[in-house]
Amino acid sequence: MGKFPYLKKAGEAGFRDSQVIKAHEIIHPWDGESQISGIGLIGAPLSKPSISLSGASQTPGVIRQMFSTLSTYAIEQETDLAEETITDFGDVEMHLTDIPASHDRIYETLTSVLKDQPGLVPIVLGGDHSISYPSIRAFSENRRKVGIIQFDAHHDLRNREDGGTGNGTPFRALIEEGVISGDQLIQIGIRNFSNSQPYHQYGKDHGVTIYTMKDVREQRLTDILHQSIQQLKAHVDFIYVSLDMDVLDQAFAPGCPAIGPGGMTSDDLLEGIEMLAKEPMVKGMDIVEIDPTVDFRNMTSKLAAFIILTFMLHRG
């Protein structure tokens, strides 16, 4: 800092290596005017609608911090992202007590941003999975017909009579309100002892394509994704990826409120993200259901940051 050579900005890495560029250095706040063509981050720090106690409202900030623990260099591809840019649009300000009002704010913000930034590929940082409901509404209305690839241990097709619109209801709400039809939704990673028969039946009755973890184990995830993309391409204009981190086995995502055994490995998921990044129809993503207050050494948030960099690396 000028004439004080040993002072550094608060929050910067404790050790600075002149030969290493950290990933947080390629993340820049939106200047309020520029047209962005590429990846942008938007935080949706909402966790009040979670049916289990969750600190997921803290996640967008923690994921941003985790970029400082990763470098920009992908050794496997011998590619450096140092000259790339991720634009950070900041966080949607939530209402203190009113959940529907918070959903409205997410919807209105995403609507405005998508209209203003037609070249943007947004990655929405949740928050619990309820944020997918307003996010996908905004996408559907601004970028025409949307197909959804949902990574999740749960269907998230719960009824809304028992508790309103929460983190278990986003896709039920989207179907009931006519934002999507069931054949626009593909669910991957649905797990034993994590759902009920009525919700499984609801999905089948409404034409939702459901791949369980047994399907993922018996088929390559990339084969499932190839089939899913081809299926959606036939009748949608773009694809939105909704990534609930509890699709991962509890060993790989200890920071999820609904952790459980029998899920994906991080390698499986990263291979799937690589494939989706290469698909031009994929125009948006959300990452949800991380609770930093129960995580171990921020493992789950760091994986989320790694996923974003992997998506960017293979986006081309």
C-alpha positions as CSV (number, residue, x, y, z in Angstrom):
1,M,0.0,0.0,0.0
2,G,2.2,2.8,-1.3
3,K,4.9,3.8,1.2
4,F,3.9,1.0,3.6
5,P,5.3,-2.0,1.7
6,Y,4.3,-4.7,4.2
7,L,0.6,-3.7,4.3
8,K,-1.8,-5.5,2.1
9,K,-5.5,-5.3,1.5
10,A,-7.6,-7.0,4.1
11,G,-8.9,-10.4,2.9
12,E,-6.1,-11.2,0.5
13,A,-4.2,-14.5,0.6
14,G,-1.9,-14.7,3.6
15,F,1.0,-15.7,1.3
16,R,1.6,-14.1,-2.1
17,D,3.6,-16.2,-4.7
18,S,4.6,-14.1,-7.7
19,Q,4.4,-17.2,-9.9
20,V,0.8,-18.2,-8.9
21,I,-2.4,-16.5,-10.0
22,K,-5.3,-17.2,-7.7
23,A,-8.8,-17.7,-9.1
24,H,-10.3,-14.8,-7.1
25,E,-8.1,-12.5,-9.2
26,I,-10.1,-13.1,-12.3
27,I,-13.4,-12.3,-10.6
28,H,-14.4,-8.7,-11.1
29,P,-17.5,-6.8,-10.0
30,W,-19.8,-5.6,-12.7
31,D,-19.3,-1.9,-13.5
32,G,-23.0,-1.3,-13.9
33,E,-22.8,-0.6,-17.6
34,S,-20.7,-3.1,-19.6
35,Q,-22.3,-5.8,-21.7
36,I,-21.1,-9.2,-20.5
37,S,-20.6,-12.1,-22.8
38,G,-19.7,-15.1,-20.6
39,I,-20.1,-16.3,-17.1
40,G,-21.4,-14.1,-14.3
41,L,-22.2,-14.8,-10.7
42,I,-25.4,-13.7,-8.9
43,G,-25.9,-14.5,-5.2
44,A,-29.2,-15.6,-3.9
45,P,-28.5,-15.8,-0.2
46,L,-31.8,-17.3,1.0
47,S,-32.3,-20.2,3.4
48,K,-35.4,-19.3,5.4
49,P,-37.6,-21.6,3.3
50,S,-35.4,-24.7,4.1
51,I,-37.4,-27.5,5.8
52,S,-34.2,-28.2,7.8
53,L,-32.2,-25.7,9.7
54,S,-29.8,-24.2,7.2
55,G,-27.2,-21.5,7.0
56,A,-27.2,-21.6,3.2
57,S,-27.8,-17.8,3.1
58,Q,-24.0,-17.5,3.9
59,T,-23.0,-19.7,1.0
60,P,-22.5,-17.1,-1.8
61,G,-19.9,-15.3,0.2
62,V,-18.1,-18.4,1.2
63,I,-17.9,-19.7,-2.3
64,R,-16.4,-16.4,-3.4
65,Q,-13.8,-16.8,-0.6
66,M,-12.9,-20.3,-1.8
67,F,-11.7,-18.9,-5.2
68,S,-8.7,-17.6,-3.3
69,T,-7.7,-21.1,-2.4
70,L,-7.6,-22.2,-6.1
71,S,-5.3,-21.2,-8.9
72,T,-6.2,-20.3,-12.5
73,Y,-4.1,-23.1,-14.0
74,A,-5.6,-26.3,-15.2
75,I,-2.7,-28.7,-15.3
76,E,-4.6,-31.5,-17.0
77,Q,-5.4,-29.3,-20.0
78,E,-2.2,-27.2,-19.7
79,T,-4.6,-24.2,-19.8
80,D,-4.4,-21.0,-17.7
81,L,-7.6,-19.0,-17.1
82,A,-5.6,-16.0,-16.0
83,E,-6.7,-13.9,-19.0
84,E,-10.4,-14.8,-18.5
85,T,-13.0,-12.9,-16.5
86,I,-15.9,-13.9,-14.3
87,T,-18.2,-11.0,-13.7
88,D,-19.7,-10.7,-10.2
89,F,-23.1,-9.0,-10.2
90,G,-23.3,-9.2,-6.4
91,D,-26.2,-10.6,-4.3
92,V,-29.9,-10.1,-4.4
93,E,-31.0,-8.3,-1.2
94,M,-33.5,-10.5,0.6
95,H,-36.5,-9.4,2.7
96,L,-35.8,-10.0,6.4
97,T,-39.0,-12.0,7.1
98,D,-41.1,-12.4,3.9
99,I,-40.2,-15.5,1.9
100,P,-42.5,-14.8,-1.1
101,A,-41.1,-11.2,-1.3
102,S,-37.6,-12.7,-1.3
103,H,-38.6,-15.0,-4.2
104,D,-40.0,-12.0,-6.0
105,R,-36.8,-10.1,-5.6
106,I,-34.8,-13.0,-7.1
107,Y,-37.3,-13.2,-10.0
108,E,-37.3,-9.5,-10.7
109,T,-33.5,-9.2,-10.4
110,L,-32.8,-12.2,-12.8
111,T,-35.5,-10.8,-15.2
112,S,-33.8,-7.4,-15.3
113,V,-30.3,-8.8,-15.6
114,L,-31.2,-11.3,-18.4
115,K,-33.0,-8.5,-20.4
116,D,-30.0,-6.2,-19.9
117,Q,-27.3,-8.9,-20.6
118,P,-28.4,-11.2,-23.4
119,G,-24.9,-12.7,-23.7
120,L,-24.6,-13.5,-20.0
121,V,-24.4,-17.1,-18.8
122,P,-25.4,-16.6,-15.2
123,I,-24.5,-18.9,-12.3
124,V,-26.8,-18.3,-9.4
125,L,-25.3,-19.0,-6.0
126,G,-27.8,-20.2,-3.5
127,G,-29.2,-20.4,-1.0
128,D,-31.5,-23.3,-0.6
129,H,-33.2,-25.0,-3.5
130,S,-36.2,-22.7,-3.3
131,I,-34.3,-20.1,-5.2
132,S,-34.5,-22.2,-8.4
133,Y,-38.3,-21.5,-8.6
134,P,-37.9,-17.7,-9.2
135,S,-34.7,-18.1,-11.1
136,I,-36.2,-20.6,-13.6
137,R,-39.3,-18.5,-13.9
138,A,-37.2,-15.5,-15.0
139,F,-35.2,-17.7,-17.4
140,S,-38.3,-19.1,-18.9
141,E,-39.9,-15.7,-19.5
142,N,-36.8,-14.1,-20.9
143,R,-35.1,-16.8,-22.9
144,R,-38.0,-18.7,-24.1
145,K,-38.7,-22.4,-23.5
146,V,-36.3,-23.9,-20.9
147,G,-35.2,-27.5,-20.3
148,I,-33.9,-28.4,-16.9
149,I,-31.2,-30.9,-15.9
150,Q,-31.5,-31.3,-12.1
151,F,-28.8,-33.0,-10.1
152,D,-30.4,-33.9,-6.8
153,A,-30.9,-36.7,-4.3
154,H,-34.5,-35.5,-4.0
155,H,-37.4,-34.9,-6.4
156,D,-38.2,-31.5,-4.9
157,L,-41.8,-32.1,-6.0
158,R,-43.3,-31.7,-2.5
159,N,-46.9,-30.3,-2.2
160,R,-47.2,-26.7,-1.2
161,E,-50.3,-27.2,1.0
162,D,-48.3,-28.5,4.0
163,G,-45.8,-25.6,4.2
164,G,-45.9,-23.2,1.3
165,T,-43.1,-22.8,-1.3
166,G,-39.9,-24.1,0.2
167,N,-36.7,-25.8,-0.7
168,G,-38.5,-29.1,-1.4
169,T,-41.1,-27.6,-3.8
170,P,-39.4,-25.6,-6.6
171,F,-40.2,-28.0,-9.4
172,R,-43.7,-28.8,-8.2
173,A,-44.4,-25.0,-8.2
174,L,-42.9,-24.6,-11.7
175,I,-45.1,-27.4,-13.0
176,E,-48.3,-26.4,-11.2
177,E,-48.0,-22.8,-12.4
178,G,-47.4,-23.8,-16.0
179,V,-43.9,-22.4,-16.2
180,I,-42.7,-25.8,-17.4
181,S,-44.3,-29.1,-18.2
182,G,-42.9,-32.3,-16.7
183,D,-41.2,-33.3,-20.0
184,Q,-39.0,-30.3,-19.7
185,L,-37.4,-31.6,-16.5
186,I,-34.8,-34.4,-16.2
187,Q,-33.7,-35.4,-12.7
188,I,-30.4,-37.2,-12.2
189,G,-29.1,-38.9,-9.0
190,I,-32.4,-39.4,-7.1
191,R,-31.6,-41.6,-4.1
192,N,-33.0,-44.4,-2.0
193,F,-34.6,-43.5,1.3
194,S,-34.7,-39.8,0.4
195,N,-38.1,-39.5,-1.2
196,S,-41.7,-40.8,-0.9
197,Q,-43.7,-42.9,-3.3
198,P,-46.4,-40.2,-3.9
199,Y,-43.8,-37.7,-5.1
200,H,-42.1,-40.3,-7.3
201,Q,-45.5,-41.1,-8.8
202,Y,-46.2,-37.4,-9.3
203,G,-43.0,-37.1,-11.3
204,K,-43.9,-40.1,-13.5
205,D,-47.5,-39.0,-14.0
206,H,-46.3,-35.5,-15.2
207,G,-43.7,-36.9,-17.6
208,V,-40.6,-36.1,-15.6
209,T,-37.5,-38.1,-16.7
210,I,-36.0,-39.7,-13.6
211,Y,-32.6,-41.2,-13.3
212,T,-31.8,-42.8,-9.9
213,M,-28.4,-43.4,-8.5
214,K,-28.7,-47.0,-9.6
215,D,-29.0,-45.7,-13.1
216,V,-25.9,-43.5,-12.6
217,R,-24.0,-46.5,-11.2
218,E,-25.0,-48.8,-14.1
219,Q,-24.6,-46.2,-16.9
220,R,-21.9,-43.6,-17.4
221,L,-23.1,-40.2,-16.3
222,T,-21.9,-38.8,-19.6
223,D,-24.1,-41.3,-21.4
224,I,-27.1,-40.2,-19.4
225,L,-26.3,-36.5,-20.1
226,H,-25.9,-37.1,-23.8
227,Q,-29.3,-38.8,-23.9
228,S,-30.8,-36.0,-21.8
229,I,-29.4,-33.2,-23.9
230,Q,-30.7,-34.9,-27.1
231,Q,-34.1,-35.4,-25.5
232,L,-34.4,-31.8,-24.4
233,K,-33.0,-30.4,-27.7
234,A,-36.1,-31.7,-29.5
235,H,-38.5,-29.3,-27.8
236,V,-36.7,-26.5,-25.8
237,D,-34.7,-23.4,-26.6
238,F,-32.0,-23.7,-24.0
239,I,-31.0,-25.8,-21.0
240,Y,-30.7,-24.7,-17.3
241,V,-28.7,-26.8,-14.9
242,S,-29.9,-26.9,-11.3
243,L,-27.2,-28.4,-9.1
244,D,-28.2,-29.4,-5.6
245,M,-25.0,-30.4,-4.0
246,D,-26.7,-33.1,-2.0
247,V,-26.6,-35.3,-5.1
248,L,-23.1,-36.0,-3.9
249,D,-22.3,-38.7,-1.4
250,Q,-22.0,-37.3,2.1
251,A,-18.2,-38.1,2.0
252,F,-17.8,-35.5,-0.8
253,A,-20.3,-32.9,0.4
254,P,-20.3,-32.7,4.2
255,G,-21.7,-29.2,4.1
256,C,-25.2,-30.1,2.7
257,P,-28.1,-30.0,5.2
258,A,-29.5,-33.3,3.8
259,I,-26.3,-35.3,3.5
260,G,-26.6,-39.1,3.0
261,P,-24.9,-42.2,1.7
262,G,-25.1,-43.7,-1.8
263,G,-24.6,-40.5,-3.8
264,M,-22.3,-39.4,-6.6
265,T,-18.6,-38.9,-6.3
266,S,-17.1,-35.5,-7.0
267,D,-15.2,-37.0,-10.0
268,D,-18.5,-38.2,-11.5
269,L,-20.1,-34.8,-11.1
270,L,-17.1,-32.9,-12.5
271,E,-17.1,-35.1,-15.5
272,G,-20.8,-34.2,-16.0
273,I,-20.1,-30.5,-15.6
274,E,-17.3,-30.7,-18.2
275,M,-19.7,-32.2,-20.7
276,L,-22.5,-29.7,-20.0
277,A,-20.1,-26.8,-20.3
278,K,-19.4,-27.8,-23.9
279,E,-23.0,-27.8,-24.8
280,P,-24.0,-24.5,-26.4
281,M,-27.7,-24.9,-25.3
282,V,-26.6,-24.7,-21.6
283,K,-27.3,-21.0,-20.8
284,G,-27.5,-20.9,-17.0
285,M,-26.9,-22.8,-13.8
286,D,-27.6,-22.6,-10.1
287,I,-25.7,-24.2,-7.2
288,V,-27.7,-24.7,-4.1
289,E,-28.0,-26.4,-0.7
290,I,-24.6,-25.8,0.9
291,D,-24.6,-24.8,4.6
292,P,-21.1,-23.4,5.5
293,T,-22.0,-23.6,9.2
294,V,-22.0,-27.4,9.2
295,D,-19.3,-27.9,6.5
296,F,-15.8,-29.3,7.2
297,R,-13.0,-27.0,6.3
298,N,-15.3,-25.5,3.6
299,M,-14.9,-28.7,1.5
300,T,-18.4,-28.3,-0.1
301,S,-18.1,-24.6,-0.9
302,K,-14.6,-25.2,-2.3
303,L,-16.0,-27.9,-4.5
304,A,-18.6,-25.4,-5.8
305,A,-15.9,-23.0,-6.7
306,F,-14.0,-25.8,-8.4
307,I,-17.1,-26.7,-10.4
308,I,-17.5,-23.1,-11.6
309,L,-13.9,-23.0,-12.8
310,T,-14.4,-26.4,-14.5
311,F,-17.5,-25.1,-16.2
312,M,-15.5,-22.0,-17.4
313,L,-12.5,-24.0,-18.5
314,H,-14.6,-26.2,-20.8
315,R,-17.0,-23.5,-22.0
316,G,-14.7,-22.5,-24.7
